[in-house]
């Protein structure tokens, strides 16, 4: 990763939930700064607004979502490794997700300020996400 990156820290916490294989969420999982659903043969994983997830759902969170300003060119190499390696050295666990245009890094909200400080020390820009037409 050769260029400094701009990361946008979203204020609304998200969660990462696990459902049974082929199970559909019973709530509106599309709320929040990031919403994603992934199906595998063994599970359904859902990322969405922490506050929207109903009681009893197996979940991790609250998590803070950091969005890398994009779009990122597909030829860029080492973007995530350059951002995640310093966090790993400090024992900060993450969940990384990619969209067509960019990458997202989810960090336990209790460690999100630590992650932001590490990135800033490494020359990255970290700023609050600006509200847009979508939920943020």
C-alpha positions as CSV (number, residue, x, y, z in Angstrom):
1,X,0.0,0.0,0.0
2,X,1.8,3.1,-1.2
3,X,-0.8,5.9,-0.8
4,X,-2.2,7.2,2.4
5,X,-5.8,6.3,2.8
6,X,-8.8,8.1,4.1
7,X,-10.9,6.1,6.6
8,X,-14.4,7.3,7.6
9,X,-15.5,6.3,11.1
10,X,-19.2,5.8,11.3
11,X,-21.0,6.8,14.5
12,X,-23.8,4.3,14.4
13,X,-22.7,0.9,15.8
14,X,-23.2,-2.3,13.8
15,X,-23.3,-5.9,14.8
16,X,-22.3,-9.2,13.1
17,X,-25.0,-11.9,13.6
18,X,-25.2,-15.6,12.9
19,X,-28.3,-17.4,11.8
20,X,-28.9,-21.0,10.8
21,X,-28.1,-22.0,7.2
22,X,-30.6,-20.5,4.7
23,X,-32.5,-18.7,7.5
24,X,-33.7,-15.2,6.6
25,X,-33.5,-12.4,9.2
26,X,-36.8,-11.6,10.9
27,X,-35.9,-7.9,11.3
28,X,-35.0,-5.1,8.9
29,X,-31.3,-5.8,8.7
30,X,-30.7,-3.1,6.0
31,X,-30.5,-0.3,8.5
32,X,-27.2,1.4,9.4
33,X,-24.1,2.6,7.6
34,X,-23.4,-0.9,6.3
35,X,-25.7,-3.8,5.7
36,X,-24.7,-7.2,4.3
37,X,-26.0,-10.7,4.2
38,X,-24.0,-13.8,3.3
39,X,-25.2,-17.3,2.8
40,X,-23.1,-20.4,3.1
41,X,-24.0,-24.1,3.3
42,X,-23.6,-23.9,7.1
43,X,-24.8,-20.5,8.1
44,X,-26.3,-17.1,7.3
45,X,-24.3,-14.1,8.4
46,X,-25.8,-10.6,8.8
47,X,-24.2,-7.3,9.3
48,X,-26.5,-4.4,10.2
49,X,-27.4,-1.7,12.8
50,X,-26.6,-3.0,16.3
51,X,-29.8,-1.5,17.7
52,X,-32.0,-3.1,15.1
53,X,-30.9,-6.7,16.0
54,X,-33.5,-8.4,18.1
55,X,-32.8,-10.0,21.5
56,X,-31.8,-13.7,21.3
57,X,-29.9,-13.3,18.0
58,X,-26.3,-14.7,18.3
59,X,-24.2,-11.6,17.6
60,X,-21.0,-9.8,18.1
61,X,-21.0,-6.1,18.8
62,X,-21.3,-3.3,19.1
63,X,-18.8,-2.8,16.4
64,X,-17.6,0.5,14.8
65,X,-17.5,0.6,11.0
66,X,-14.6,2.2,9.3
67,X,-15.1,2.8,5.6
68,X,-12.1,3.3,3.3
69,X,-12.9,6.2,1.0
70,X,-13.3,4.8,-2.5
71,X,-13.8,3.7,-5.0
72,X,-10.6,1.6,-4.8
73,X,-9.1,0.4,-8.0
74,X,-9.0,-3.4,-8.3
75,X,-5.3,-3.2,-9.1
76,X,-4.5,-1.9,-5.7
77,X,-2.5,-4.5,-3.7
78,X,-2.1,-4.7,0.1
79,X,-4.7,-2.2,1.1
80,X,-6.2,-4.3,3.9
81,X,-2.9,-6.0,5.0
82,X,-1.3,-2.5,5.4
83,X,-4.2,-1.4,7.6
84,X,-4.7,-4.6,9.5
85,X,-1.2,-5.7,10.4
86,X,-0.6,-2.8,12.9
87,X,-3.9,-3.6,14.5
88,X,-3.0,-7.3,14.9
89,X,0.3,-6.4,16.5
90,X,-1.8,-4.5,19.2
91,X,-4.3,-7.4,19.6
92,X,-7.2,-5.6,18.0
93,X,-9.5,-8.1,16.3
94,X,-11.4,-7.0,13.2
95,X,-14.0,-8.2,10.7
96,X,-13.2,-7.0,7.1
97,X,-15.9,-6.8,4.4
98,X,-15.6,-5.7,0.8
99,X,-18.0,-4.0,-1.5
100,X,-17.5,-3.4,-5.2
101,X,-16.2,0.1,-4.5
102,X,-14.3,-0.2,-1.2
103,X,-13.4,-2.1,1.9
104,X,-14.9,-1.9,5.4
105,X,-13.2,-2.7,8.7
106,X,-15.3,-3.5,11.7
107,X,-13.7,-3.1,15.1
108,X,-15.0,-3.7,18.6
109,X,-16.4,-0.3,19.6
110,X,-14.3,-0.5,22.8
111,X,-11.1,-0.5,20.7
112,X,-12.2,1.8,17.9
113,X,-10.3,4.8,19.3
114,X,-7.2,2.7,19.6
115,X,-7.5,1.5,16.0
116,X,-8.0,5.1,14.8
117,X,-4.9,6.3,16.7
118,X,-2.8,3.5,15.3
119,X,-3.9,4.4,11.7
120,X,-3.2,8.0,12.3
121,X,0.3,7.3,13.6
122,X,0.8,5.3,10.4
123,X,0.0,8.2,8.2
124,X,-3.6,7.5,7.4
125,X,-6.4,10.0,7.7
126,X,-9.3,9.0,10.0
127,X,-12.3,11.3,10.2
128,X,-16.0,11.0,11.2
129,X,-18.2,9.9,8.3
130,X,-20.4,12.7,6.9
131,X,-24.1,12.1,6.7
132,X,-25.3,11.4,3.2
133,X,-28.6,10.3,1.8
134,X,-28.2,6.9,3.4
135,X,-28.3,6.0,7.1
136,X,-24.9,6.9,8.7
